[in-house]
Amino acid sequence: MENINEALTLLAIGMIMVFVILSLVVGVGNLVIGITNRYIREPEHPAKSAAAGKAIQPRKLAVIAAVVDVITSGSGKVDSIEKR
């Protein structure tokens, strides 16, 4: 009986420690994310301004619009085209 009590005590202590350590990891992670988001700003989207200078060829635009029209049976439209 003494061995079972010791085993259950170790089990409980181990589970509590795992919970505490994982809580600390989550808390520190959220703190780092919050500090990063507050003090480090994301740069303005330079890729958009560079892509705006490159106009798509009208012939390619017509082909893309035709494909979307055929696939969606006339219910879809092309709002924007982005290279990925």
N, C-alpha and C positions, 0 to 999 in steps of 0.2 A: 504494500500500500504506500509505503514511503517513496518508492521509486516512481509510482504514478504521480504522486503529488509533486515531486521534484521535476518530472517531465512536463507536467501541465504548467508549472511555474515558469520553466524555461521557455515553453511554447508561448505563453502569454507575454513574457518579457521580450522575446524575439519578435513577435507580431507587433507589439507596441513600438519597438525600436524601428522596425521597417516602416511603419506608418509615420513615425516622427521624421525619419530621414527622407522619405519620399515627399512629405509635406515641405520640408526645408528645400528640397530640390525644386519643387514647383514654385515656392515662394521666391526663391532667389532668381529663378528663371523669369518670373513675371516682373520682378524688380528690374532686372537687366533690360527686359523688353521695354518697360515703361521709361526708364532713363534714356535708352537709345532713341525711342520715338520722340521724347521731349527735346533732346539736345542735338540730335543729328537729323538734319532735314534731308529729305529725298531731293535730288537735283531735278530741276525742271526737265521735262522730256525733250532732250536735244534730238532724239531720233525722229520725233514727229516733225520738227522744223526741217530736218534734213530730208525727210520723205516728202514734205510738202513741195519742195523744189523740184522733185522728179514727178512729172505728170505721167499718168498711164496713157499708153497709146489708145486712141479712140477705137481702133479696130479690136484690140484686146478687150476693151470695156464692153463693146458690142457683143463679143463672143460670150463673155462672162454673164452679161445680162440675158442673153438668149438661153444659155444653159440653165440659169436660175428659173427663167420663165417656163422652160420645158419641164424641169424637175418638179416645180411646185404647181404646175398646171395653171399658171397665170396668177396665182395668189401671192407670190413672193416678189420682193423687189430688193435691189442692191442699194444699201445705205452707204457702205464704205468698203474700201479694199485696202488691206494691209498685208505687207510682206512679213512672213514669220520665219 
